[in-house]
Amino acid sequence: MNFDELIGQFGQHTVNGLSKGAIYALIALGYTLVYGVLRLINFAHSEVFMVGTFAVFGTWTAMGLQNNPPLGTAIIALVVGLIVGAVASGGTALAIERVAYRPLRKKNAPPLVFLITAIGVSLVLVEVFGVLLPKLFGDSGFTMSTLFSRPRQLLGMPTVLEHKNLFTIGDTSVTNVQAIVFVSAMLMMFALDRFINKTRYGRGVRAVAQNPETAALMGVNQERVIMLIFVLGGAMAGAAALLWNMRFGVTQNTIGFVLGLKAFTAAVLGGIGNLRGALVGGLFLGLVEVYGATLFSSQWEDVIAFVVLVVVLMFRPTGLLGESLGRARA
């Protein structure tokens, strides 16, 4: 165990963990919104995030973006990428709901059928993107191997913002990209929380989450609410995709698998069905991963994350906050 490294660079590891956890939290919002209203674990949400990463990459490629462009060009690329990523992921999430889940709801299918369908849709999207993307972007950036060996990976993503030191406090340095990722994620989560808790549409979401039958009697259109939560969750995943591309600069058709599991872990840690719990769980998981990787090894990063999930659920089955979306208060 490398305690000296952890203690000596504690501030730096904390900054790294928070910027990473913020992305987990954004993705986790999709899980928690859908579960809060439908009591459905939408495992296809991980591929909604994956679609967003490729949509952002495709946008930057179509713009002819080069590494480290001028600031004005970089801002335009980020804004356009955010819009395209949110629309692509939100549209994908809505299409999944309409095609895969809505027919099952009409037939009153049991929860297990929804779960199997979600996993099936996830695998379909992984394979579709693995097969079609080499034809769209060219074969040079892809490893054309099977899903369970090496992934089909897309390299050569342009660096929109060069990582530069923004400020330093003691031995802790914060880069411009880390600051943008964290602040942007916090602002988007705050906006979503205000939307759910303060607007008419948000009241409809909470009403359906708490009691769908009574909400219908009060004139709330349940189908519109369900469409709304899928679009909102997908848009948050698209925003997370932009931040991921900007911070790490690589994607692949299986990128959603591990990241999706970690985002789901973050949602469960915070209390699935709780928007603020997704934030707490995501930041907590990001910190635990970075601290654990420093103490042991980066190879143990994923193991540590899921061990923490098991331990937390042993003592706190409802998560750290544990309040459902239907009972959430401002």
C-alpha positions, 0 to 999 in steps of 0.5 A: 500500500502506497500511503505516502503517495496518497497522503503526499498528493491527497489534494491532487488525487481529490481533484482528479477524483471529483472531475471523474466522479462528476461524469459518473454522476451525470450518467447516473442521472439517467438511471435514477430518473427512469428508476424513480418513475418506472422502477426499471433498471435501464441497462441500455442507458450505458449505450445511450452514453456511447452514442453521445461520444460518437456523435460528438466525435463525428461533429468535431470531425465534420467541422474539420477540427484540429488539435488545440484550435483557437479559443473561439473555435474551441468554444464553438466546437464545445457548444455544437458538440454539447447540442449534438451529443445531447440530441443524439443521446436524448433521441436514442433514449427516446427511441429505446423507450418507444420501440423496446419498453412501451410495447412491454408496458402495454402488455403489463410485462413483468419486471424481469422481461424489461430487464432482459430487454434492456440488456438485449438492446444494450448488446444490439447497440454495441454490435451495430456501432461496432459493425457500422462505424468502420464504414463511416469513419474508415477502418484505420482507427478500429480494431476489428475483433470480437466484442469479448476480446479487444474492442473496436476502438476509435482513435484520433479524437481532436484535442479541443482544449489543451490541458493547462494549469489553471491555478495551484493551491499548495501542491494541488494543481487544477487544470482548465479541463478539470475545472470545466468538467466539474463546474459544467456537471454541477451546473447541469445537475443543479438545473435538472434538480431545479427543473424537477422540483420547481416546474410544472413538468417536474411536478408531473414527474414527481406525481407519476413517480409517487402514484401513477394512478392518482396522477392520471386522475389529476390529469397528468399525461403519464406517457409524456412524463415517461418520454420526458424522463428518457429524453432528460436522462439521455441529454445528461448522458450526451453532456457527459459524453462531451465532457468525457471526450474533452477530458480523455479523448478516446471512445469505443463501441464498448465504452458504455459497458464499464462506465455504465456499470459505474454510473449505475453503481453511483446511482445505487450508492447515492440512493437510486431514484434520488437526483441528489443521491446520483450526484453524491454517489458519483462524486463519492465513487470517483474519489474512492476509485482514485484513492484506491488506485493510488493505494494499491494499483490502477489495475484494482480500480474497478474492483475497489469501486464495486467492493465499496458498492457491496459494503455500502449496501450491506449497511445501507441498502437504500443508499447514502441518501435513499429518498425516492424521486416521488418524495424528493423535496426542494 
